[in-house]
Amino acid sequence: MRTPRRTLALALAALTVVGALAGCSRADSSAAPAANQGAAGEVRVGFFPNVTHAPALIGVKKDFFKNELGATKLTTQTFNAGPEEVNALLGGSLDVAFIGSGPAINAFTKSKGAIQLVSGAVSGGAQLVVKPDITSVEQLKGKNIATPQLANTQDVALKKFLAGQQLTDQVKITNLDNPKTLDAFKKGEVDGGWLPEPWASRLVLDAGAKVLVDEKTLWPGGRFPTTVAIVRSEFLQQHPDTVRALLKGELAAIDWAKANPADAKTVVNGALKELAGSTLSAAVLDRAFSGIELTTDPIAAEFPQLAQDSVTAGVVKSAVALKGFADFGPLNEVLKAKNLPAVEAPELTK
């Protein structure tokens, strides 16, 4: 039986409406998640087994993070250097990273703004340590100097320094995991390293190196952001309460460490034993801690220079605009609750 034209037209119209509704439904299911979904079920945090990551080590070992996170599960992962941690963050296997300032900037650039700087963690704690017979910068010519990883914070610092001394093409740079640098230095395979703590102290006290350059001397007031905290922007938008809880835990860890310096060293040493398989001598611990400042202050004023340093070091071709790089809203709420001054950085925030 032939279908009347009017009936066929109505049927086709109905199918069109159904298809349109189905299409809307599919679009809705793939739409961006709601801005704030409350506390996260889990937060994945990365950091290094280094003294320069003491706030993270203490925050985990003393349960400062756990106590603030409540029902949110804390999952942690450790890394040797920033670039590999950035890959984990951009790959979606990390939510929050304690990381060097250079890789933090590079993560922001590489992700086209999908990473936010939310806090500082540590200032200082990086030195160029060398064989005792190297007594001047000029004597670095022809030498082999180690850094933890290509394009990591210390790698950028060394390359920027060498460029300023017109030594860029006259010094060999070898990228080695920090423990391997200690072994290589003892064997005479490298002549020194631009290293974070405790590795600078280990080369000095355990292997006879001497300090040629303390990075503090290269920055105004001796302060520069060695370690900061960054977050995936999507995670920050979806779970601001969780980010705020982590930062509250970080501040609690820093306050406790400042009030209990001997205990803080013991806790960090225990964490290093658990994560890296060995502890530090009391002398190395004391020297490493003497060179760092634990602080949530990101030292934001230095980031434009840090971005330019990556260009000087050849890591990127041109300095990135850092507008929108930072979101200090959660941190400032935590600081306000403690009657502490807010972080103001209009050149970095939206």
C-alpha positions in Angstrom: 0.0 0.0 0.0 1.4 3.4 -1.0 2.0 5.9 1.8 0.2 9.2 1.2 2.5 12.2 0.7 1.3 14.0 3.8 1.9 11.0 6.0 5.3 10.5 4.5 6.2 14.1 5.1 5.1 13.9 8.7 7.2 10.8 9.2 10.3 12.4 7.8 9.8 15.5 9.9 9.5 13.3 13.0 12.7 11.5 12.1 14.5 14.8 11.6 13.4 16.0 15.1 14.5 12.7 16.7 17.8 12.9 14.9 18.3 16.5 16.0 17.5 15.6 19.6 19.9 12.6 19.4 22.6 14.9 18.1 22.0 17.4 20.9 22.2 14.5 23.4 25.6 13.5 21.9 26.8 17.0 22.0 25.7 17.4 25.6 27.6 14.3 26.6 30.9 15.6 25.1 30.5 19.1 26.4 33.0 20.7 28.8 32.4 19.5 32.4 30.8 21.9 34.9 33.2 24.5 36.2 33.1 23.3 39.9 32.3 19.7 40.7 33.2 19.9 44.4 36.0 17.9 46.0 37.8 15.4 43.8 37.6 11.7 44.5 41.3 11.5 44.0 44.2 13.9 43.5 47.5 12.7 41.9 50.5 14.7 43.0 54.1 14.5 41.7 57.3 15.7 43.3 61.0 14.8 43.5 63.0 13.0 46.2 65.1 16.1 46.7 65.5 18.4 49.7 64.3 21.2 47.4 60.9 19.5 47.5 60.8 19.4 51.3 57.3 20.9 51.6 55.9 18.0 49.5 57.9 15.4 51.3 56.8 16.6 54.7 53.2 17.2 53.6 53.0 13.5 52.6 55.0 11.9 55.4 53.3 14.0 58.2 49.8 13.7 56.7 49.4 17.4 56.3 47.9 16.9 52.9 45.8 13.9 53.9 44.4 15.8 56.9 43.2 18.7 54.7 42.0 16.5 51.8 39.5 14.6 53.9 37.7 11.9 51.8 39.8 12.8 48.7 42.4 10.0 48.0 46.0 11.2 47.7 48.1 9.4 45.1 51.8 10.3 44.8 54.5 9.8 42.2 58.2 10.8 42.2 60.3 12.1 39.3 64.0 12.9 38.7 63.5 16.2 36.9 60.9 18.6 35.6 60.5 17.6 31.9 59.4 14.0 32.6 57.0 15.3 35.2 55.6 17.8 32.7 54.9 14.9 30.3 53.0 13.1 33.0 51.0 16.2 33.8 50.2 17.0 30.2 49.4 13.3 29.6 46.7 13.4 32.2 48.3 11.0 34.7 49.0 13.9 37.2 46.8 16.6 38.6 49.3 18.6 40.6 53.1 18.9 40.3 55.8 20.3 42.6 58.3 21.3 40.0 61.1 23.6 39.0 60.2 27.1 37.7 61.7 26.5 34.2 59.7 23.4 33.4 56.6 25.1 34.9 56.9 27.9 32.3 57.5 25.3 29.6 54.5 23.3 30.6 52.3 26.4 30.3 53.8 27.1 26.9 53.5 23.6 25.6 50.0 23.2 26.8 48.9 26.6 25.5 47.7 27.7 28.9 46.3 24.4 30.2 48.6 24.6 33.3 48.4 27.1 36.2 51.0 28.2 38.7 49.3 28.1 42.1 52.0 28.4 44.7 55.7 28.6 45.6 57.4 25.9 47.6 61.2 26.5 47.9 63.6 29.3 47.1 67.3 28.7 46.7 69.2 25.4 47.0 71.1 25.2 43.6 74.8 25.5 43.1 77.5 24.9 40.4 79.9 22.6 42.2 83.2 21.5 40.5 86.5 19.8 41.0 88.8 21.7 43.5 91.3 22.6 40.8 88.7 24.6 38.9 89.0 28.0 40.7 87.5 30.4 38.1 84.7 30.5 35.6 87.3 30.8 32.8 88.6 27.3 33.7 85.3 25.7 32.8 86.5 25.8 29.2 86.7 22.2 27.9 85.1 20.8 31.0 82.1 18.4 31.3 79.4 19.7 33.6 76.3 17.7 34.5 72.6 18.8 35.0 69.7 16.6 36.0 67.9 16.6 32.7 67.7 18.5 29.4 65.6 21.7 29.8 65.2 21.2 33.6 65.6 24.2 35.9 69.3 23.7 36.6 70.0 22.9 32.9 68.5 26.3 32.0 70.3 28.1 34.8 73.7 26.6 33.7 73.1 27.4 30.0 72.0 31.0 30.8 75.1 31.4 33.0 77.5 30.1 30.3 75.9 32.3 27.7 76.5 35.3 29.9 80.2 34.3 30.2 80.5 33.7 26.4 81.2 30.0 27.1 78.2 28.5 25.5 80.2 26.4 22.9 83.2 25.8 25.2 81.6 23.6 27.9 80.2 20.2 27.5 76.9 19.6 29.3 75.8 16.1 30.2 72.3 15.3 31.4 72.4 12.7 34.2 70.0 11.6 37.0 71.3 13.1 40.2 72.6 9.9 41.8 74.5 9.1 38.6 76.1 12.5 38.7 77.6 11.8 42.1 79.0 8.5 40.8 80.3 10.1 37.6 82.0 12.9 39.5 83.7 10.4 41.8 85.0 8.5 38.8 86.2 11.6 37.1 83.7 11.3 34.2 82.3 14.8 34.8 84.0 17.8 36.2 81.1 19.2 38.2 77.3 19.8 38.1 74.7 22.6 38.5 72.6 20.7 41.0 69.7 21.1 43.4 69.9 20.0 47.0 70.9 17.6 48.5 73.1 16.7 45.4 75.2 19.9 45.5 76.0 19.2 49.2 76.6 15.5 48.5 79.2 16.3 45.8 80.9 18.8 48.2 80.9 16.7 51.4 80.9 13.2 50.0 83.1 13.7 46.9 85.3 16.7 47.6 83.8 19.2 45.2 83.8 22.9 45.8 81.3 25.7 45.1 82.1 27.8 42.0 78.7 29.5 41.8 75.9 29.7 44.2 72.8 30.5 42.2 71.6 32.8 45.0 74.3 35.3 44.0 72.7 35.7 40.6 69.2 36.9 41.8 68.0 40.0 43.5 68.1 39.5 47.3 69.3 36.0 46.8 65.8 34.7 46.2 64.5 32.7 43.2 61.8 30.1 42.8 63.5 26.7 42.7 60.3 24.7 43.3 56.7 25.8 42.7 53.3 24.0 42.5 51.4 23.9 39.3 48.0 22.3 38.5 46.2 21.2 35.4 43.8 24.1 34.6 40.9 21.7 34.1 41.4 20.1 37.5 41.6 23.6 39.1 38.3 24.6 37.5 36.6 21.3 38.5 38.0 20.9 42.0 39.1 24.3 43.5 38.3 23.0 47.0 40.8 20.2 46.5 43.5 22.5 45.3 42.8 24.8 48.2 43.1 21.8 50.6 46.5 20.8 49.2 47.8 24.4 49.5 46.5 24.5 53.1 48.4 21.3 53.7 51.5 22.7 52.1 51.4 25.8 54.3 50.9 23.7 57.4 53.9 21.5 56.4 56.1 24.7 55.9 55.0 26.2 59.2 55.7 22.9 61.0 59.1 22.6 59.4 60.1 26.1 60.4 59.0 25.5 64.0 60.7 22.1 64.1 63.8 22.3 62.0 65.5 19.2 63.5 62.4 17.1 63.1 61.9 18.4 59.6 65.3 17.1 58.6 64.6 13.7 60.1 61.2 13.5 58.2 62.8 14.5 54.9 65.6 12.0 55.5 63.1 9.2 56.1 61.2 10.1 53.0 64.4 10.0 50.9 65.2 6.6 52.4 61.8 5.4 51.4 61.8 7.0 47.9 65.4 6.9 46.9 66.8 4.0 48.9 69.4 5.9 50.9 69.6 8.5 53.7 71.8 11.6 54.0 74.5 12.2 56.6 73.7 14.8 59.2 76.3 17.1 57.7 74.8 16.9 54.2 71.3 17.5 55.6 72.4 20.5 57.6 74.2 22.0 54.6 71.3 21.3 52.2 68.7 22.9 54.5 70.9 25.9 55.2 70.7 26.9 51.5 66.9 26.8 51.0 63.9 28.7 52.1 60.6 26.9 52.4 57.9 29.3 51.3 54.5 29.4 49.5 55.7 32.7 48.0 56.2 32.0 44.2 58.5 35.0 43.9 56.4 35.9 40.9 58.4 39.0 40.0 61.2 36.8 38.6 59.1 34.7 36.2 59.4 37.1 33.2 63.2 36.8 33.6 63.0 33.0 33.9 60.9 32.9 30.7 63.7 34.9 28.9 66.3 32.6 30.4 64.7 29.7 28.6 65.3 31.6 25.3 68.9 32.4 26.2 69.4 28.7 27.1 68.0 27.6 23.7 65.1 25.7 25.2 62.5 27.8 23.4 62.8 30.2 20.4 61.0 33.2 22.0 59.8 34.1 25.4 56.2 33.3 26.0 53.7 35.9 27.3 52.9 34.8 30.9 49.5 36.5 31.2 47.2 33.9 32.6 50.0 31.6 33.8 49.1 32.0 37.4 46.0 31.6 39.5 46.7 32.6 43.1 43.0 32.7 44.1 43.1 29.4 46.2 46.5 30.3 47.7 45.3 33.8 48.7 42.3 32.4 50.4 44.6 30.1 52.5 46.9 33.0 53.3 44.0 35.3 54.2 42.7 32.6 56.7 46.1 32.8 58.4 46.2 36.6 58.3 49.1 36.5 55.9 49.6 38.9 53.0 48.2 38.0 49.6 50.3 37.2 46.5 49.9 40.0 44.0 51.2 39.3 40.5 49.1 41.1 37.8 51.7 40.3 35.1 51.0 36.6 35.6 47.3 36.4 36.4 44.3 37.0 34.2 
